[in-house]
Amino acid sequence: MRLNILEAKNRLSELVRAARAGKEVVIAKNGQPMVRLVPIAAAAGLKGFGSLKSVRGDAGKAFTPAAEREVARLFRGRA
């Protein structure tokens, strides 16, 4: 499906539904293709803010003085 910008503007809801259904939607200007409307893939398993609340553990325990020295050494480029 290829439409010029003005027509796409007037039919945006329909075009979004078509793209989500897997149809190719191309928007053109003066007959020249400019953009393709594609759906955004849902992030696997993430549902927004707070989605990691169920993950147990204390991230602070990972930042021991030895670990911080190692990270600093790596940033300075000394292997």
BELSULRA-V484898 format. One record per backbone hydrogen bond with DSSP energy under -1.0 kcal/mol. NH is the residue of the N-H (numbers start at 1). CO is the residue of the C=O. E is the energy in kcal/mol with one decimal. If there is no record, write none. Layout:
nh->NH co->CO e->E
nh->NH co->CO e->E
This chain:
nh->3 co->26 e->-2.4
nh->5 co->28 e->-1.6
nh->8 co->4 e->-2.7
nh->9 co->5 e->-2.8
nh->10 co->6 e->-1.8
nh->11 co->7 e->-1.1
nh->15 co->11 e->-2.3
nh->16 co->12 e->-2.6
nh->17 co->13 e->-2.1
nh->18 co->14 e->-2.2
nh->19 co->15 e->-2.7
nh->20 co->16 e->-2.6
nh->21 co->17 e->-1.4
nh->22 co->19 e->-1.7
nh->23 co->18 e->-2.4
nh->26 co->1 e->-2.9
nh->27 co->35 e->-2.6
nh->28 co->3 e->-3.3
nh->29 co->32 e->-2.5
nh->32 co->29 e->-2.0
nh->34 co->27 e->-2.9
nh->35 co->27 e->-1.9
nh->37 co->25 e->-2.9
nh->51 co->48 e->-1.8
nh->53 co->50 e->-1.7
nh->55 co->52 e->-1.9
nh->61 co->58 e->-1.4
nh->62 co->59 e->-1.6
nh->63 co->60 e->-1.1
nh->64 co->62 e->-1.1
nh->68 co->64 e->-2.5
nh->69 co->65 e->-2.1
nh->70 co->66 e->-2.1
nh->71 co->67 e->-2.4
nh->72 co->68 e->-2.3
nh->73 co->69 e->-2.4
nh->74 co->70 e->-2.2
nh->75 co->71 e->-2.2
nh->76 co->72 e->-1.7
nh->78 co->73 e->-2.0
